[in-house]
Amino acid sequence: MATTISVLRERADGESRVAATPETVKKFTALGAKVVIESGAGLAASIADADYQATGAEIRSEGVVNGADIVLGVQGPEGDLLAGANPGAWIVASLDPFTRRDRVDAYAAAGFEALAMEFMPRITRAQSMDILSSQSNLAGYKAVIEAAGAYGRAFPMMMTAAGTISAARVFVMGVGVAGLQAIATARRLGAQVSATDVRSATKEQIQSLGAKPIFVESVAGIEGEGAGGYATEMSAEYQQAQAELVSSHIAKQDIVITTALIPGRAAPRLVTDAQIASMKPGSVIFDLAVAQGGNVEGSVPDQVVVKHGVKIIGFSNTPTHLAADASALFSRNLYNFLSAFWDKEQGKPVLDEEIGNAIRLTQGGQVVNPRLLG
């Protein structure tokens, strides 16, 4: 019997993405799976039901997960939406396990195997499965575009008969996937770009994109590099040195993009009220970490806050503002993951230990992931 993969319409406020596209439906069908899509699931991402049907999906308005072996989501579905799924069914999505532990416990109690895609290890063979990278890449781009829209001036230097317009100065704080894309996007728009990070290894990456690295040189031995390439929390000494450096640099900037996030923890504070006050009126700050407490003092999700004449903006869910592209990348991540482990004889995916143990939250009625048991 064919493995049934079900895709629900996202219920979270403001969520416009969808976990499957006609492209991935076609690929899953080619593997021998049956794909069931909830009616209207792709509309916010500009995908009509007919587009899914044309590539082999069944569209249902009710009973979408009845008989499902695998349920795909962008965000984890609530337990009541999973009634009818097969015992031991996989729930594959971004599950936010640290702040939604109640939902993880509900998955365990219902006997589902919950697989958190954001726990995907950052190893070479899993790069194509990494939802954090694919979505952060778009978020970094969108942050610059939104900041440019809020900034009341041009980005590139313009030499005209009426005089010269200076290039906008853009400062990117945090040079992960989102930060690197923000640098590249700001450079394409003609801005003069600088960037900083707690990881010294990013200096060459910044320079390779044509930006100026701004690094604390007076505090030795602090790399800021954690397991899997993620940033770790800075020491008190480094935080103080960085604050002094940023304070002198930020006052000269027109646009600041902050991107610093630490998995499972509140976002580190990078920009204080005093530093905001040092910026020129009309400057713009985009806080990509606003949904996790914010890198910027006073930032509020989905609101424009004006402090000291500076606009502070940030979305609670930045990738959803690019729903079509974000869905395309997210759904490919899911397909790349499941297809990599697809056993042709069994007609379903079979996980190995390295990746399976990393992303599996629940199994056999229990919470099993070490990151949730410590």
C-alpha positions as CSV (number, residue, x, y, z in Angstrom):
1,M,0.0,0.0,0.0
2,A,1.3,3.4,-1.0
3,T,2.6,5.8,1.7
4,T,0.1,8.6,2.2
5,I,1.5,12.1,2.6
6,S,-0.9,14.8,3.8
7,V,-0.5,18.5,3.7
8,L,-2.7,20.8,5.8
9,R,-3.5,24.4,5.3
10,E,-1.5,26.5,7.7
11,R,-3.5,27.9,10.6
12,A,-1.0,30.1,12.4
13,D,-1.8,33.9,12.2
14,G,-0.1,35.5,9.2
15,E,1.4,32.3,7.9
16,S,1.1,32.3,4.1
17,R,3.5,29.5,3.2
18,V,2.6,25.9,2.3
19,A,4.6,22.7,2.9
20,A,4.2,21.3,-0.6
21,T,4.2,22.7,-4.2
22,P,3.1,21.1,-7.5
23,E,6.8,20.5,-8.1
24,T,7.3,18.4,-4.9
25,V,3.9,16.7,-5.3
26,K,5.0,15.4,-8.7
27,K,8.3,14.2,-7.2
28,F,6.6,12.4,-4.2
29,T,4.1,10.8,-6.6
30,A,7.1,9.6,-8.7
31,L,8.4,7.9,-5.5
32,G,5.1,6.0,-5.3
33,A,3.5,8.0,-2.5
34,K,-0.1,9.2,-2.5
35,V,-0.3,13.0,-1.8
36,V,-3.4,14.6,-0.2
37,I,-3.6,18.4,0.0
38,E,-6.2,20.3,2.0
39,S,-8.3,22.5,-0.3
40,G,-7.0,26.1,-0.3
41,A,-3.7,25.2,1.3
42,G,-1.6,26.9,-1.4
43,L,-3.8,29.9,-2.2
44,A,-1.8,32.4,0.0
45,A,1.4,31.2,-1.9
46,S,-0.3,31.7,-5.3
47,I,-0.9,28.0,-5.8
48,A,-4.4,26.9,-6.9
49,D,-6.0,23.5,-6.0
50,A,-6.0,22.7,-9.7
51,D,-2.3,23.1,-9.9
52,Y,-1.8,20.4,-7.3
53,Q,-4.4,18.2,-9.0
54,A,-2.5,18.5,-12.3
55,T,0.6,16.9,-10.7
56,G,-1.2,14.0,-9.1
57,A,-2.5,15.3,-5.7
58,E,-5.9,14.5,-4.2
59,I,-7.7,17.6,-2.9
60,R,-9.8,17.2,0.2
61,S,-11.9,19.7,2.2
62,E,-12.4,17.3,5.1
63,G,-10.5,14.3,6.5
64,V,-7.2,15.5,5.0
65,V,-5.1,13.4,7.4
66,N,-7.3,10.3,7.4
67,G,-5.0,7.4,6.8
68,A,-1.9,9.6,6.6
69,D,1.5,8.1,7.2
70,I,3.3,11.4,7.0
71,V,1.9,14.9,7.7
72,L,3.9,17.8,6.3
73,G,3.6,21.4,7.6
74,V,5.4,24.7,7.7
75,Q,4.6,25.1,11.3
76,G,3.5,22.2,13.5
77,P,-0.2,21.5,13.3
78,E,-2.2,21.4,16.5
79,G,-3.2,17.9,17.8
80,D,-6.9,18.2,17.0
81,L,-6.1,18.6,13.3
82,L,-4.3,15.2,13.3
83,A,-7.2,13.0,14.2
84,G,-7.4,10.2,11.7
85,A,-3.7,9.9,11.0
86,N,-2.2,6.5,11.2
87,P,-0.6,5.3,14.5
88,G,3.0,6.3,14.5
89,A,2.5,8.8,11.7
90,W,5.4,11.2,11.1
91,I,4.8,14.9,11.7
92,V,7.4,16.8,9.7
93,A,7.5,20.5,10.1
94,S,9.1,23.4,12.0
95,L,7.9,22.4,15.4
96,D,9.3,25.2,17.7
97,P,9.9,22.6,20.4
98,F,11.4,24.9,23.0
99,T,8.4,27.3,23.2
100,R,5.7,24.8,22.2
101,R,6.7,21.9,24.4
102,D,3.0,21.4,25.2
103,R,2.4,20.5,21.5
104,V,5.4,18.2,21.5
105,D,4.0,16.4,24.5
106,A,0.6,16.1,22.7
107,Y,2.3,14.5,19.7
108,A,4.0,12.0,22.0
109,A,0.7,11.2,23.8
110,A,-1.0,10.6,20.5
111,G,1.7,8.2,19.4
112,F,3.1,10.3,16.6
113,E,6.7,10.5,15.6
114,A,7.4,14.3,15.5
115,L,10.4,15.4,13.4
116,A,11.6,18.9,13.9
117,M,13.1,20.2,10.7
118,E,14.8,23.1,12.5
119,F,16.9,20.5,14.4
120,M,18.5,19.3,11.1
121,P,22.2,19.0,11.8
122,R,24.4,21.3,9.8
123,I,26.4,18.7,8.0
124,T,27.3,18.6,4.3
125,R,24.8,15.9,3.3
126,A,21.9,17.7,5.0
127,Q,22.5,21.1,3.5
128,S,19.6,20.6,1.0
129,M,17.3,19.7,3.9
130,D,18.1,22.8,6.0
131,I,14.9,24.9,6.4
132,L,16.7,27.4,8.6
133,S,19.1,28.3,5.9
134,S,16.6,28.4,3.1
135,Q,14.2,30.6,4.9
136,S,16.9,32.8,6.5
137,N,18.3,33.5,3.0
138,L,15.0,35.0,1.9
139,A,14.6,36.8,5.3
140,G,18.0,38.6,4.8
141,Y,16.9,39.7,1.4
142,K,13.5,40.9,2.6
143,A,15.0,42.8,5.5
144,V,17.0,45.0,3.2
145,I,14.1,45.5,0.8
146,E,11.8,46.6,3.6
147,A,14.5,48.9,5.1
148,A,15.0,50.5,1.7
149,G,11.3,51.1,1.4
150,A,11.1,52.7,4.8
151,Y,14.3,54.8,4.2
152,G,13.3,58.1,2.6
153,R,16.3,58.3,0.3
154,A,18.1,56.4,-2.5
155,F,20.6,53.6,-1.8
156,P,23.2,54.1,-4.5
157,M,25.5,57.1,-5.0
158,M,24.1,59.2,-7.8
159,M,26.0,61.9,-9.7
160,T,23.7,64.2,-11.4
161,A,23.8,67.7,-13.0
162,A,22.0,68.9,-9.9
163,G,24.6,67.5,-7.6
164,T,25.8,64.2,-6.0
165,I,23.7,62.0,-3.7
166,S,25.8,60.0,-1.3
167,A,25.4,56.2,-1.0
168,A,23.4,54.9,1.9
169,R,25.5,53.4,4.7
170,V,24.2,49.9,5.7
171,F,25.5,48.0,8.8
172,V,24.7,44.3,9.1
173,M,25.0,42.8,12.6
174,G,25.3,39.0,12.5
175,V,26.7,37.3,9.5
176,G,24.9,34.0,9.2
177,V,22.9,33.0,6.2
178,A,20.5,36.0,6.6
179,G,23.3,38.4,7.2
180,L,25.3,37.3,4.2
181,Q,22.2,37.7,2.0
182,A,21.5,41.1,3.5
183,I,25.1,42.2,2.7
184,A,24.8,41.0,-0.9
185,T,21.4,42.6,-1.4
186,A,22.4,45.9,0.0
187,R,25.5,45.9,-2.2
188,R,23.4,45.2,-5.2
189,L,21.3,48.2,-4.4
190,G,24.5,50.3,-4.3
191,A,24.9,50.9,-0.6
192,Q,28.1,51.2,1.3
193,V,28.0,48.1,3.5
194,S,29.8,47.1,6.7
195,A,29.1,44.1,8.9
196,T,30.1,42.5,12.2
197,D,29.7,39.1,13.9
198,V,31.0,37.4,17.0
199,R,32.6,34.7,14.9
200,S,36.0,35.8,13.6
201,A,35.8,33.3,10.7
202,T,33.2,35.5,9.0
203,K,35.6,38.3,8.3
204,E,36.7,36.8,5.0
205,Q,33.1,36.1,4.0
206,I,32.2,39.8,4.6
207,Q,35.2,40.9,2.6
208,S,34.3,38.5,-0.3
209,L,31.0,40.2,-0.7
210,G,32.6,43.7,-0.9
211,A,31.7,44.8,2.6
212,K,33.9,46.2,5.3
213,P,34.3,44.0,8.4
214,I,33.9,45.7,11.8
215,F,35.4,43.5,14.4
216,V,36.5,43.8,18.0
217,E,40.3,43.3,18.0
218,S,41.1,44.1,21.6
219,V,39.6,41.0,23.1
220,A,41.5,37.9,22.1
221,G,40.4,34.3,22.1
222,I,36.7,34.7,21.6
223,E,35.6,33.1,18.5
224,G,31.8,32.9,19.2
225,E,31.6,29.7,17.2
226,G,29.3,27.0,18.6
227,A,28.4,23.4,17.5
228,G,27.1,23.1,13.9
229,G,28.3,26.6,12.9
230,Y,25.8,28.4,15.1
231,A,26.8,31.5,17.1
232,T,27.1,31.1,20.9
233,E,26.5,33.7,23.5
234,M,29.3,36.3,23.9
235,S,31.3,36.7,27.1
236,A,30.7,39.8,29.2
237,E,34.1,41.1,28.1
238,Y,33.3,40.7,24.5
239,Q,29.8,42.2,24.9
240,Q,31.3,45.3,26.4
241,A,34.0,45.7,23.8
242,Q,31.5,45.1,21.0
243,A,29.1,47.6,22.5
244,E,31.8,50.3,22.5
245,L,32.8,49.5,18.9
246,V,29.2,49.5,17.7
247,S,28.4,52.7,19.5
248,S,31.0,54.6,17.5
249,H,30.1,52.9,14.2
250,I,26.3,52.9,14.4
251,A,26.1,56.6,14.8
252,K,27.3,57.0,11.2
253,Q,24.9,54.5,9.7
254,D,21.7,55.1,7.7
255,I,20.4,51.5,7.8
256,V,21.1,48.8,10.4
257,I,20.1,45.1,9.9
258,T,20.3,42.9,13.0
259,T,20.2,39.1,12.5
260,A,21.6,37.5,15.6
261,L,19.7,34.4,16.9
262,I,20.8,31.6,19.2
263,P,18.7,28.4,18.9
264,G,16.5,27.8,21.9
265,R,17.3,31.1,23.6
266,A,16.1,34.7,23.6
267,A,17.7,36.9,21.0
268,P,20.8,38.7,22.3
269,R,20.5,42.5,22.7
270,L,22.7,44.2,20.2
271,V,21.4,47.8,19.9
272,T,20.4,49.8,22.9
273,D,18.2,52.9,23.2
274,A,21.3,55.1,23.7
275,Q,22.8,53.7,20.4
276,I,19.5,54.4,18.6
277,A,19.6,57.9,19.9
278,S,23.1,58.4,18.4
279,M,21.8,57.7,14.9
280,K,20.6,60.3,12.4
281,P,16.9,61.1,12.2
282,G,15.4,59.2,9.3
283,S,17.6,56.2,9.8
284,V,16.1,52.7,9.7
285,I,16.7,49.6,11.8
286,F,15.3,46.2,10.7
287,D,15.3,43.7,13.6
288,L,15.2,40.2,12.1
289,A,15.2,38.7,15.6
290,V,12.1,40.6,16.8
291,A,10.0,37.5,17.2
292,Q,12.4,36.0,19.7
293,G,12.7,39.1,21.9
294,G,14.6,41.3,19.5
295,N,18.2,42.4,19.0
296,V,17.0,46.0,19.2
297,E,15.7,47.7,22.4
298,G,12.1,48.7,21.9
299,S,11.4,46.7,18.7
300,V,7.9,45.3,18.4
301,P,6.9,42.6,15.9
302,D,4.9,43.8,12.9
303,Q,4.9,47.4,14.0
304,V,6.9,50.5,13.0
305,V,8.4,52.0,16.2
306,V,9.9,55.5,15.9
307,K,12.5,56.3,18.6
308,H,14.7,59.4,18.5
309,G,13.6,59.9,14.9
310,V,14.7,56.4,13.9
311,K,12.3,53.9,12.4
312,I,12.6,50.4,13.9
313,I,10.8,47.6,12.0
314,G,10.7,43.8,12.0
315,F,8.3,41.0,11.2
316,S,7.2,38.2,13.4
317,N,7.5,35.9,10.4
318,T,9.7,37.4,7.6
319,P,9.8,34.5,5.1
320,T,6.0,34.5,4.9
321,H,6.2,37.9,3.2
322,L,7.8,36.1,0.3
323,A,5.3,33.2,0.4
324,A,5.7,31.8,-3.1
325,D,9.5,31.6,-3.0
326,A,9.6,30.6,0.7
327,S,7.2,27.8,0.0
328,A,9.1,26.6,-3.0
329,L,12.4,26.4,-0.9
330,F,10.7,25.0,2.2
331,S,8.9,22.3,0.3
332,R,12.1,21.3,-1.5
333,N,13.8,21.0,1.9
334,L,11.1,18.5,2.9
335,Y,11.3,16.5,-0.3
336,N,15.1,16.4,-0.2
337,F,14.9,15.1,3.4
338,L,12.3,12.4,2.8
339,S,13.6,11.3,-0.6
340,A,17.1,10.9,0.7
341,F,15.9,8.2,3.1
342,W,13.2,6.6,0.8
343,D,13.4,2.8,0.8
344,K,12.1,1.6,-2.5
345,E,11.3,-1.9,-1.1
346,Q,9.4,-0.6,1.9
347,G,7.8,2.2,-0.1
348,K,8.6,4.8,2.7
349,P,11.5,6.7,4.2
350,V,13.7,5.0,6.8
351,L,15.9,7.3,8.8
352,D,19.5,6.7,9.8
353,E,20.8,7.4,13.3
354,E,22.8,10.6,12.6
355,I,19.9,12.6,11.2
356,G,17.0,10.6,12.7
357,N,18.3,11.0,16.3
358,A,19.0,14.7,15.8
359,I,15.5,15.7,14.6
360,R,13.2,13.1,16.2
361,L,11.4,14.6,19.1
362,T,8.9,11.9,20.0
363,Q,8.7,8.1,19.4
364,G,6.7,5.3,21.0
365,G,4.6,7.6,23.1
366,Q,7.6,9.4,24.7
367,V,9.7,12.6,24.2
368,V,13.1,11.2,23.2
369,N,15.2,14.1,21.9
370,P,18.1,14.8,24.3
371,R,17.8,18.6,23.8
372,L,14.3,18.4,25.4
373,L,15.3,16.0,28.2
374,G,18.3,17.9,29.6
